[in-house]
Amino acid sequence: MTASAGIVSIIGGPLPTGPHRAIDEVIRTTAPMHDGFSGGAFVDTVGHLIGVTTAAAIRGLGVVIPAR
């Protein structure tokens, strides 16, 4: 098992993903997203699920799809 820690830097959207495509809502974090982290749980300090990590990274920020 592997874990990382970081700070939520932005909650918002949309996040452009290509021509005429975007993810409506995202969470960006400073937590490092290493290969293989895509699809992993993103939890708060008490273990509540906040979202799911993606393979996308923007200028060194991790991208999380909110779980609501």
Residue pairs with C-beta under 8 A, 6 or more apart in sequence:
2 34
2 37
4 31
4 32
4 33
4 34
4 37
5 31
6 29
6 30
6 31
6 32
6 62
7 29
7 30
7 31
8 27
8 28
8 29
9 28
9 29
9 30
9 61
10 26
10 27
10 28
10 61
11 25
11 26
11 27
11 28
11 66
12 25
12 26
13 22
13 23
13 24
13 25
13 26
14 22
14 23
14 24
14 25
14 26
15 22
15 23
15 26
15 56
15 58
15 63
16 22
17 23
17 56
23 65
25 65
25 66
26 63
26 64
26 65
26 66
27 42
27 50
27 51
27 63
27 64
27 65
27 66
28 58
28 61
28 62
28 63
28 64
29 42
29 61
29 62
29 64
30 60
30 61
30 62
31 42
31 62
32 62
33 53
33 54
33 55
33 57
33 62
33 63
37 53
37 62
38 53
38 54
38 55
39 52
39 53
40 52
40 53
41 49
41 52
41 53
42 49
42 50
42 51
42 52
42 53
42 64
43 49
43 50
44 50
49 67
50 64
50 66
50 67
51 64
51 65
51 66
51 67
52 64
52 65
52 67
53 62
53 63
53 64
54 63
54 64
54 65
56 63
57 63
